[in-house]
Amino acid sequence: MRNPASQKNILRSAVEILFLPTSILYMEIMAKLKLFDSVFDGTFVYMLVMSSAMGFLLSFAAMLFAGKGRRIFYGVILAVLAVWFSFHVSYYGNFHTFFSWQTLGQAKDVTQFWREAIVAAQNVWYVILGFFVPFVIMCAIGILLVPDGSGRNLPLAGVSLGAFAALYLPMLIHINRTKERTDEYTPYYYYTYLQSDLDASFRYYGIVTATRLDIKQLVFGAPVEVIDIDDPGAGIISDSDSSVEYGWNMMDIDFDRAAASTDNKLLKKMDEYFSNIQPTRKNPYTGMFEGKNLVFITIEGFTDKIIDPQFTPTLYKMSTEGFVFTNFYNSVWGGSTASGEYSNLTGNFYQNASCLEKSGSTYQPFTLANQLAKRGYVNLGYHNNSYTYYARQLSHPNFGYKWKGIGNGLKLKSDCWPRSDKEMAEATVGEYAGLDKPFHAYYMTVSGHANYTFAGNMMSMWHRNDLPDWVKKYPGDVQAYFACEYEFELMLQVLVDELEKAGKLQDTVFAMAADHYPYALSDEGLAKLYGIPKSNIRNNFELYRNAFILWTPSMKEPIEVDKPCSTIDILPTLSNLFGLEYDSRLMMGSDILAEGDHFALIKAAGWSWISTQGSYRAATQSFTPSAGCAMNESEQEEYVRRMNKIIRAKKTYSKQMLDKNYYAHIFGK
């Protein structure tokens, strides 16, 4: 008969060795359920194995401590994990993307958003309490598991290390084997190219493993995927069938010279890639706005759902009497406002908030301000928040703007949060309305920023009584959102009135798009606002459908464009309309008005897209042909395969254009 004391020791050892793996898995399941509304999907096994392996590795480390030291180790590890999981869930609730150490410090004034952080934590308080349960349990029973007189437990350390190896090594071998699979996105892809799709990597491997990979790549550098593709343009932009020859939007670039000038294999591959892209043709709209003034606005957290002929008459007029893009989409690239603004301004995209700071030290020849400066334009940029936020004091002057915000010359009547878009217009329009030169004014607004409450948002408080009765059918956060975005309508009224008084309105173009949809609204609020189901709402394409408002009063009638398009298409489209010299091969977006096929890239549960031929959902790897699609099933499969490879290449090389300062390389700067 087994000794009862021996049985007790075996049980205690089993509980102790399993405590950390079980605790981590428990936290991962809680987080996955909260963040993704599901647990037992196709990624669960990867999270289960990798999280458990990390738990056993930490158990190994714990066994090297004796007595009270081991209990302290357990307590510290569990407390740190609980805080880290709580932070991630709160961060995701605020920005709807995961935090990456590689973007730490990009928003150096992040303390300005402490209100949003508190609200985000309050919304998940019950989950946060759940994360601390293992810590509380260890505090309660730690003395039973590891009595004060206990020494280091080397046998259990060996068992823990063996369990780690038995889980981790076979899984790592399996992950590496998926590298050779023919489908586009594999476990190897999400394990290796973390920054390409941070959310999917966290979903696959859990918070602990994804954090480990993130820190590893921060310290040792992230691997770069090299995409081989014979014809990067085929299947996206087709040749024009028009009998009129307009020429191409391309420049005389010697890609062979550029490739010969470097030993960097990635730059050589990029030279090959871009040289093979088919440029877009010029078209009847080329130069339509040549010589006109331009007011370009990135609208904080905007959705066209607020547009109404009575509530927002200026917005309504501009959105219905100019170019009307009926299939325009705002992707959330992964860097909140920074990456949304970057895509609006550069025609490229980036997956985290470091894009603006990196832009400050790179050559940026194709931004509107830098292009228009060659035509003698005065280029001014404004933001009614800190001028240094997201390092815009570096990026925006490099984009070509004389940059002004709070802290370097922009003074508003009110000092509140968020600040007034109308007051920004009143304080700045006089700086260019009276010029005898053509001007380009750029604005990054802030009045539409979260939180969406009447108590925590001064713009919502200001305009609560301006809301029409039909808005009051919505939940409270949606009503507060309508109220704060009404400030943007007032900003436009000021700009239109002042430009008209100065005699400049007829010769001024307004171009406006959001940085992202109002993702700080609750799922319930979004469902009501958009009229779509609440379930899995963040992956619903309709959530990303928005307006690209392009208007000038000199247009005689509206022009409707039904091609799928997105924010990366704004810059090439405006460049063509203003008759600027640019190379359409060197932007990830393309001129929406060019003839041929077109697509909108939507980062939602992976890299999804909508083209004139149909829509592809990355989460389910399913393609739905459009009504006009004439392809048979096998042709559709080939089309999807090619489109996914093209988009994968764009995703890879769009990031490297900034990381490698590619424009400087190709133009010899």
N, C-alpha and C positions, 0 to 999 in steps of 0.2 A: 504494500500500500504506500502511495506517495505521501511524503511528509506534508502536512497542511501548511507549514511555514514555507516549504519549497514551492507548493502550488501558489501561495500568496505572492511569492517573489516573481514567479513566472508571469502571473497575471499583471503585477505591477510593472514589470519590464515590458510586457506587450502593450499596456496602455501608454507607457511613457514613449516607447519607440514609434507608436502610431499617432501620438497626439498632434505633432506638428504637421505631418502629411494630411491628417483628417481635418485639422483646423484650416489649412490653406485651401483644401478642396471645398470645404464648407463656404469659405469667403468667396471663392471663385464662382460657385454655383449661385450664391446670393447676388453677386454682381452681374452675372450673365443673365439671370432672370430679370433683374431690374433694368438692365441696359438694352437687352435684345428680346425681351418677352418670351424667351424660350431657353431651354437648357439642353435637352436631348436631341440635338440636331447632328448634322454630319461632322461637326467640329468637336463634339463632346469628348471623344476618345483621345484626341490630341491634347486637349486641356487636362483631362483626367490623368494621363500618363505623365505629362511634363510637370504639372503642379505637384503630383505625388512624389515624383523624383526629387524636385527641389525641397520638398518637406523632409524627405529622408536625408538629403545632404545637410540640411540644417540640424537634423537630429544627430547626425554624425558629429558635427561641430559641438553640439551641446554635451555629448557624452565625454568630451575631453575636459570638461569642467567638473569640479567636485562639490558636493553638498550645496550650500547656499549659493555658490557661484553659478551652479547649473540652473537653479531656480530663477536667479536674476536674469540669466541668459534667456530662458524661456519667456519670462515676463517682458523683457525688452523687445525680443523678436515679435511676440504677439501684439504688443502695443504699437510697434512701428508698422506692422502689417495692417492693423486695424486703421491706423491713421492714413496709411497710403491708399488702401482700398476706399476709405471714406473720401479722400481727396479726389480720386479718380471718378467716383460716381458723381460727386458734386460738380467737378469740372465738366464732365460729359453732360450733366444736366443743364449747365450754363451755355456751353459752346457746341454741344452735340458732335464733338470729336474728342479723341483722347489726348492727354498731355504727353508731350515728348520732351525729354531732356535736351534734345538737339535744338529746341526753340527757347530754352530757358533764357530769360533776360531780354527777349525781343520787345515785350511790352513793359518797359522799365518803369512806367508810371501805373502799374497794375493796381496800386493801392486806390486809384480813383474809382475802381469798380468793386470796392469792398461790399457795397450794398448788394450787388448781384451775387457775390460769393455767399453772403449770409442767407439770402433767399434760396439759393440753390441747395445749401445745406439743410435749411428748414424743410424743403420739399422732400428730402430723403432721410429725415431724422430717424425714422424707424429702421431703415437699412443700416445707417451708421451705428445705431445701438446694437444691431445684430452682429456687426463686425467685431464688436468688443466682447462678445459672449465668450469666445475661447480664452481671452485674457482674464476675464472674471473667473472662469472655471479654474484656470491655472492658479490664480491667486488663492482660490478656495481649497484646492486639493494638492497644490504643489508640495507642501510639506509631507503629504502622504506618499507621493511619488518619489520624492528625493529627500529623505530625512537628512538632518544636519550632518550626521556622521558619514554619509555616503561618500565614497571615493569616486575617482574617475572610473567609468564603466567601459573598458576597452573592448570586451566581447560584444556589447551592444553597439559600440561604435563600428566594429567590423560588420555586424549585421546590417546596420543602417547604410554603410557605404556599399555593401553588396546589393541591398535593395535598390539604392540609387542607380548603380551600374546596370542592374537587371532591367530596370525600367527605361533609363535614359538612352543607353547605347543601342538597343534594338529599334527604339523609336527614331533615333537619329539616322540609323541606317535606312529605315523605311522612308523617312523624309527625303534623304538624298536620292533614293531610287526614283522618287516621283519627279525628279528633275527631267527625266527623259520622257515623261508623258506628253502626249500630243495636245491635250487640252490647254487652254491659255493660262489658267491660274491654278496652281497646284500647292500642296502643303509646303513643298520646297520654296516656291515663290514667296509665300507669306512669311516663311521663316527667315529667308535670306534678304529679301528686298522690303524690309519693314517700312521704310519711309514712303514707298510707293503706294501703300494702302494701309495706313496705320490702324484704322478701325477694324479691317478684316484680320490683321495679324493679332490684335487683341482678342478678337472673337475666336480665332482658331486656337490660340495657345494660352489665353488667360492673362491676367494682369501681371502676375509674378514673372512668367517667362518672357512676355513681351517687354516688360521693363528691363529685364536682364539683357535682352537683345539690343534694346535701345541704348543702354549705357555702354555695352560692348562696342557698338558701332560709333558712338560718340567718341570713345577713347581711341579706337583702332581704325576708324574710318568705315564708311558704309560701302559695301560692294556695289558696283555699277553694272547694270544689265546692258549688254550689247545686243541690239536687235538686227538681224540680217533680213532684209526685205528687198526683193528685186525691184518692185515698182511701187514706191510709197504712196503714190497718188491715185493709182488705179482703184476704181470702186468707190471713190469719194467725189472727186471733181472730174466730170467728163468733159470732153471737147465740146465746144459750141457747134451747133448745127447751123448757126446763122450765116447767111451769105455775106454779111458785113464784117470786114476785118478790122477789129479795134486794136489789135496788138495785145501784148501781155503785160501784166504788172510784175515786171522783173527787172533786175539790174544786171549790168555786165560784171559778173563776179567770176574770178578765176579760182574755182575750187581746187584745181590741180596745184596751182601755186601755193594755196593755203595749206594743202595736205603736205606738200614738199617742205614747208617751212617749219614743221614740227615733228618731233619723234613720239608724241603722245598718240597712242593707238586709238584712244577714244575719240580724240579730235579728228583723226584721219577717218574713222568710221562715220562721224557726223558729217564731215565734208562729202563723203560718198552718199550718205543718206539724203542730204539736202540738195545735192546736185541732181539727183534722180527724181525729185518731186516735180510733178507737173504744176507750173504756175497757173494762176487764174487769169482769165482774159479780162481786158478792159471791156466796157459795156456802155449802153446808152446813158447810164448814170454817171460815168466817169467825168469828173470836173463839174458836176451839177452845182456844187457849192463853192467852187473856186473863188477865192478872194473874199468870201463872207467871213464875218466874225463868228466865233464859236464860244458858247457857254456849255461846258461839259460838267456834269454833276454825278458823283457817286452818292447814292441816297442810302443812308444808314437804315438797315433792316426793313426795306420797302417791299410792299407787295401791291400789285395793281388792284387788289380787292378793295382798296380804300377809295378808288376813283369813282366819282359820282357827279353827274352834271350840276346838281345843286350844292352838294357839300364841298366838292373840290372842282369848281368850274374851270380854273386855269389848267389843272392837270387833265381834266376831261377834254378840253379843247386841244391841247397839245397831243394827247394820246389818240385822238380820232381824226385830226385834220392834217397830219403829216404822213410820214411813213408808218404803217401799222403792221408790226411784226406779230402775226397771230400764233406763232409757235416758237416763242423765245423762252429760254430757260436760264435760270441762275443756279449753277452748281455750288455746292459748299465744298471747297477744295480741301479743307483741313486746317486752314489758318485763320478762320473767322474773317473779320473785316480786312485784315492785311492781305490775305490771298485773294479775296474777292476784288479788292481795289486793284491789286496787281494785275489780275486778268483783264479788268476793264481798260487799264492804261497801256498794257504791253502786248496784248494779243496772245500771250502765253499763260501758262498756269504753273502753280507751285503748290506743294502739299503741306506747307507749314508757314508759320508767321514770320520766319526769317527772311522771306523774299524781299521785303522792302529794304531792310538793312543791307542785304547783299547787293541790292540794286544800286546802292549809293557808291559802290566802288567798281562798277562795271560800265562798259560802253553801251549806251542805249540810243542808237540813232533813229529808231522808228517811232518813239513816243510822239504824240501830236505836237507837244511844245517844241521838241527838238526839230521836228520836220517843219513846222510853221515858222520857226525862227529864221529859217533859210529864205522864207518869203517876206521877211520884214515885220512879222507879227510881234506884238508885245504879249508876253505870256506870264500870267499871274495865277498863283494858286493859294487857296484859303482853306482853313479848317478851324471850326469853332470849338476845338478842344486843344490840348497841349500840342504845340508845333513839333515836339520831339517824340510824340507817341508813335510806337512802331518804328522809331528812327526815321521818321519822315523828313527831318531836317537834313538827312543824308540823301534819301532817295529822290525826293521831289525836286530839289535844285538840279540833281543829275538828270532828272526827266525833262528839265528845261524850264522850270517854273521859278519865278521870284516868289519864294515861299513865305507865307505869313500865317501864324496861328496864335493861340493864346500863349503869351510868354515872349513873343518876338515882334510885337507891333500891333496885333489885332486886339482892339479894345471894344468890348460890348457894353451896353447899358446895364445888363443884368449879369450877376455872377451866381449861377445856380447850376444844378445838375438835372438833366442835361441842359446845355446852353441853347440859346435861341437861334434857329436857322434864319428867321426873319431879321433879327438884329445883325447877323453876319452880312446879309444882303445889304441892309441899310448902311453898314459901316464900310462896305467895299465897292459897291457898284459905281460910285463916283470916281474911283481910281482908273476906270477904263471907259466909262460911257462917253466922256468928253474928248477922248483921244482922236487925233487926226490920222492915226495909223490903224490898220486892222488889229484886232485883239483876240486873244484866246484866254478866257477865264475858266479856271478849274476849281470846283468846290468838292470837299468831302464833308457831308453834313453830320450832325450828331443828335439832333432833336428826336429822332426816331429810335434812340438807343433804349434797351431795357434798363431798369425793370419796368414792366408794364402794370403799374399800380397808380392810383390817384394820390396815394400818400408818398410814394417813393420816386415819382417822376414829375419834375416841376412843369414840364410841357403838358403832361396829362392834366395836371391840376389847373393850369392856365386855361385850357380849352374844354374843360368838362361841360361847361354850359353851352358850348358851340356844337355839341353833338346833336344830329337830327334824331327824331324818334325811332327811325328804323335801325339805328345802330344799337339802341338799348335792348334789342332782342338778344344780343350776344352776351357771353359771359363777361364778368368784370374785367379780366385782363385784356380781352379783345376791345372792350370799350375804351380802356386806358390807352391801348395801342392806337386806335383811331384818333383819339384826342391828341396824342403827342405827334403823330404824323401830320395832323392838320397844320402844324407849324411850317411844314415844308410847302404846303399850298400857299401860305402867306408869304413865304420867301419868294416863290415864283411870281406872285402878284407884284411884289416890290421890284423885282428885276424887270418884268415886262413893262411896268409903268415908267420906271426911270429910263429904260432904254428907248421907250417911245417918246418921252419928253426930249431926249437928246437926239432924236431923229435917227437912231441906230437900229431900231427893232426890225425893220424890213430886211436889213442886211445881216441879221444875226440868226444863227442856227443854235437850237437847244438840243443837246444829246444827253440823255439821262438813263441810268440803270442802277439797280441795287447792288450792294456788296454781297448780300445774301438775303434769303427770306427771313421773316421775323421768328427765328428758331427759339427765342426765349419764351414764346407763348406756350402754354400748356398744350398737351395733345388734345385735350377736350376743346380748348379754344381754337386750335388750328382746324380741327374737324368741323366746327361750326362755321368758321370763317371761310374755309375753302369748299365746304359742302362735300367732304369726302369721309370715308370711314375712319374711325379713330384707330382701329387695329393696324399695327405695322405702318403707321402713318408716315414715319420719317423715310420710308422707302417708296412712297407713292409718288410717281412722276409728277402728278398735278401739283404737288407741294412746291415744285421747283419751276413751274410755269410762271412767267412774270412778264413785265413790259420792258422793252427797250424803246424809250420815247425819243423820237427824232423828228423835230418840227422846226419849221421856219414860216413866218406869215406870208412869205413870198410864194409859197406853194399854192397852186390854183385849186388843186383837189388832192384828196388823200391817195396814197399808193399802198395797196395791201400786198404783203409778202407772206406767203404761207409756208415757206421752207423752214424746217427745224433749224434752229440756230441758238447760240449761247453767248456768254459774255466775251469769250476769246475772239469772237467774230466782230466785235465792235470796232477795234482799231483798224483792221484791214478794210472794213466797210467805209469808215470815215475817211481813211487815207485815199480810197478810190474816189469818193464823192468830192473831196477837196482837190482832186487832181494832183496829189503829192507823189513824189518818186519814192517807191518802196519796192521791196522784193517779197512777193506773196509766198515764196517758198520758205522764208525765214521766220514765219509766224505759225503757231499751232492752229490759230483760227484762220478763217478765209472770208473774203468778201461775200456777204450774203446775197448781193445783187448780181453776182456773176452767174452765168448760165451753168447748168449741170446739177448733179446730185449734191446734197448737203446734209450735214448731220449736226445734232446737238449732243455734246458730251455731258453726262450727268453722273456725278459721283454719289451714288446712293447704294449702299450695301455692295460695294464693288464699283467697277467702271462700266456703267450702263450707257446706252446711247439711243437716240431716236434719229432716223434718217428718213429720206423721202421714200425709202423702200420698206420701212417697218421699224419696230422697236425691239431692243435687246435688253433683257433684265439680267444683270450679272448674278444676282442672288440666286436665281433659279436656272441660269444659263439657258434661257428660253427666248426664242425670237417669234414675234408676232408680225406677219407681213401687213403692210398697209393696203388699203383698198385698191390702189393703183399698181401694186406689185405684180409683175407678170412672170416672175421666176417660178420654176417648178421646185419641188422639195430638195432635190440634190443641188440645184443652183443656189437655193437659199442657204443651205449648209455651207457651201463654198463662200458665199457672200459674207456670212457671219464670221467664218474663220478668218477671212481676209480683213474684214473690218476690225475684229478684235486684235489682230496682229498690228494693224496700222495704228490703232489707238494705243496699244501697248508701246509702240515705238514713240508716238507723240508724248506719252506720259514719261518715258525714260529721257528722251532728248530735250523735252521742255525744261526739265529740272537741270540737266547738264548745260543748257544754254546759259543759265545763270551761274551755276557752280563753276563752270569752266570759262566764263566770260567769253562766250563763243563769238559774239559780235565783234569784239576786239580782235579775236583770232582771224575771222574771215575777212575783215576790212583792214587788217594790218595795223591796228591802233595800239 
